[in-house]
Amino acid sequence: MVKYKMGAIIKDVPKGSEKWYQMAGWKKLETKKSENKDKKDDKTDTEKTATA
C-alpha cells in the first residue's frame, strides 16, 4: 500500500490503482524509512553525554 494525498485527505492505495490516483491529481507521499531506522538504532546514553 502506498499513501496518496489530495488536500487534507490521505488514503492508502494498492499498487495496482496508483496510476488512476495520479491521473486524478493525487500526490504520492514519500515515506522516510531511514528516519525510522535511525530512531531504532539510537542507543546513546544521555547521562554519559550530558555530564562531560
PyMOL CGO cylinders between C-alpha atoms (Angstrom):
from pymol import cmd
from pymol.cgo import CYLINDER

trace = [
    CYLINDER, 0.00, 0.00, 0.00, 1.17, 3.48, -0.89, 0.3, 1, 1, 1, 1, 1, 1,
    CYLINDER, 1.17, 3.48, -0.89, -0.13, 6.71, 0.63, 0.3, 1, 1, 1, 1, 1, 1,
    CYLINDER, -0.13, 6.71, 0.63, -1.61, 9.40, -1.61, 0.3, 1, 1, 1, 1, 1, 1,
    CYLINDER, -1.61, 9.40, -1.61, -2.81, 12.86, -0.64, 0.3, 1, 1, 1, 1, 1, 1,
    CYLINDER, -2.81, 12.86, -0.64, -5.40, 15.23, -2.09, 0.3, 1, 1, 1, 1, 1, 1,
    CYLINDER, -5.40, 15.23, -2.09, -5.88, 18.35, 0.00, 0.3, 1, 1, 1, 1, 1, 1,
    CYLINDER, -5.88, 18.35, 0.00, -6.42, 17.17, 3.58, 0.3, 1, 1, 1, 1, 1, 1,
    CYLINDER, -6.42, 17.17, 3.58, -7.35, 13.61, 2.57, 0.3, 1, 1, 1, 1, 1, 1,
    CYLINDER, -7.35, 13.61, 2.57, -4.70, 10.91, 2.91, 0.3, 1, 1, 1, 1, 1, 1,
    CYLINDER, -4.70, 10.91, 2.91, -5.54, 7.48, 1.55, 0.3, 1, 1, 1, 1, 1, 1,
    CYLINDER, -5.54, 7.48, 1.55, -3.78, 4.09, 1.38, 0.3, 1, 1, 1, 1, 1, 1,
    CYLINDER, -3.78, 4.09, 1.38, -3.83, 2.94, -2.24, 0.3, 1, 1, 1, 1, 1, 1,
    CYLINDER, -3.83, 2.94, -2.24, -2.95, -0.52, -3.60, 0.3, 1, 1, 1, 1, 1, 1,
    CYLINDER, -2.95, -0.52, -3.60, -0.05, -0.69, -6.08, 0.3, 1, 1, 1, 1, 1, 1,
    CYLINDER, -0.05, -0.69, -6.08, -2.38, -1.55, -9.00, 0.3, 1, 1, 1, 1, 1, 1,
    CYLINDER, -2.38, -1.55, -9.00, -4.52, 1.57, -8.53, 0.3, 1, 1, 1, 1, 1, 1,
    CYLINDER, -4.52, 1.57, -8.53, -1.67, 4.09, -8.33, 0.3, 1, 1, 1, 1, 1, 1,
    CYLINDER, -1.67, 4.09, -8.33, -1.93, 5.26, -11.94, 0.3, 1, 1, 1, 1, 1, 1,
    CYLINDER, -1.93, 5.26, -11.94, -5.60, 6.20, -11.54, 0.3, 1, 1, 1, 1, 1, 1,
    CYLINDER, -5.60, 6.20, -11.54, -4.91, 8.33, -8.49, 0.3, 1, 1, 1, 1, 1, 1,
    CYLINDER, -4.91, 8.33, -8.49, -2.01, 10.05, -10.27, 0.3, 1, 1, 1, 1, 1, 1,
    CYLINDER, -2.01, 10.05, -10.27, -4.23, 10.80, -13.27, 0.3, 1, 1, 1, 1, 1, 1,
    CYLINDER, -4.23, 10.80, -13.27, -6.84, 12.32, -10.94, 0.3, 1, 1, 1, 1, 1, 1,
    CYLINDER, -6.84, 12.32, -10.94, -4.23, 14.70, -9.48, 0.3, 1, 1, 1, 1, 1, 1,
    CYLINDER, -4.23, 14.70, -9.48, -3.43, 12.98, -6.19, 0.3, 1, 1, 1, 1, 1, 1,
    CYLINDER, -3.43, 12.98, -6.19, 0.13, 13.44, -4.89, 0.3, 1, 1, 1, 1, 1, 1,
    CYLINDER, 0.13, 13.44, -4.89, 2.20, 10.48, -3.70, 0.3, 1, 1, 1, 1, 1, 1,
    CYLINDER, 2.20, 10.48, -3.70, 3.54, 10.81, -0.15, 0.3, 1, 1, 1, 1, 1, 1,
    CYLINDER, 3.54, 10.81, -0.15, 7.14, 9.74, 0.27, 0.3, 1, 1, 1, 1, 1, 1,
    CYLINDER, 7.14, 9.74, 0.27, 7.82, 7.52, 3.25, 0.3, 1, 1, 1, 1, 1, 1,
    CYLINDER, 7.82, 7.52, 3.25, 11.08, 8.15, 5.05, 0.3, 1, 1, 1, 1, 1, 1,
    CYLINDER, 11.08, 8.15, 5.05, 12.20, 4.73, 6.22, 0.3, 1, 1, 1, 1, 1, 1,
    CYLINDER, 12.20, 4.73, 6.22, 15.71, 5.95, 7.02, 0.3, 1, 1, 1, 1, 1, 1,
    CYLINDER, 15.71, 5.95, 7.02, 14.40, 8.20, 9.82, 0.3, 1, 1, 1, 1, 1, 1,
    CYLINDER, 14.40, 8.20, 9.82, 12.52, 5.30, 11.40, 0.3, 1, 1, 1, 1, 1, 1,
    CYLINDER, 12.52, 5.30, 11.40, 15.62, 3.12, 11.16, 0.3, 1, 1, 1, 1, 1, 1,
    CYLINDER, 15.62, 3.12, 11.16, 17.77, 5.78, 12.86, 0.3, 1, 1, 1, 1, 1, 1,
    CYLINDER, 17.77, 5.78, 12.86, 15.35, 6.04, 15.78, 0.3, 1, 1, 1, 1, 1, 1,
    CYLINDER, 15.35, 6.04, 15.78, 15.52, 2.29, 16.41, 0.3, 1, 1, 1, 1, 1, 1,
    CYLINDER, 15.52, 2.29, 16.41, 19.32, 2.17, 16.25, 0.3, 1, 1, 1, 1, 1, 1,
    CYLINDER, 19.32, 2.17, 16.25, 19.83, 5.20, 18.53, 0.3, 1, 1, 1, 1, 1, 1,
    CYLINDER, 19.83, 5.20, 18.53, 21.12, 3.66, 21.76, 0.3, 1, 1, 1, 1, 1, 1,
    CYLINDER, 21.12, 3.66, 21.76, 23.12, 6.53, 23.21, 0.3, 1, 1, 1, 1, 1, 1,
    CYLINDER, 23.12, 6.53, 23.21, 23.32, 7.05, 26.95, 0.3, 1, 1, 1, 1, 1, 1,
    CYLINDER, 23.32, 7.05, 26.95, 22.19, 10.63, 27.57, 0.3, 1, 1, 1, 1, 1, 1,
    CYLINDER, 22.19, 10.63, 27.57, 23.53, 10.70, 31.12, 0.3, 1, 1, 1, 1, 1, 1,
    CYLINDER, 23.53, 10.70, 31.12, 27.10, 10.00, 29.97, 0.3, 1, 1, 1, 1, 1, 1,
    CYLINDER, 27.10, 10.00, 29.97, 26.97, 12.58, 27.19, 0.3, 1, 1, 1, 1, 1, 1,
    CYLINDER, 26.97, 12.58, 27.19, 25.28, 15.22, 29.37, 0.3, 1, 1, 1, 1, 1, 1,
    CYLINDER, 25.28, 15.22, 29.37, 27.89, 15.02, 32.15, 0.3, 1, 1, 1, 1, 1, 1,
    CYLINDER, 27.89, 15.02, 32.15, 31.09, 15.50, 30.23, 0.3, 1, 1, 1, 1, 1, 1,
]
cmd.load_cgo(trace, "trace")
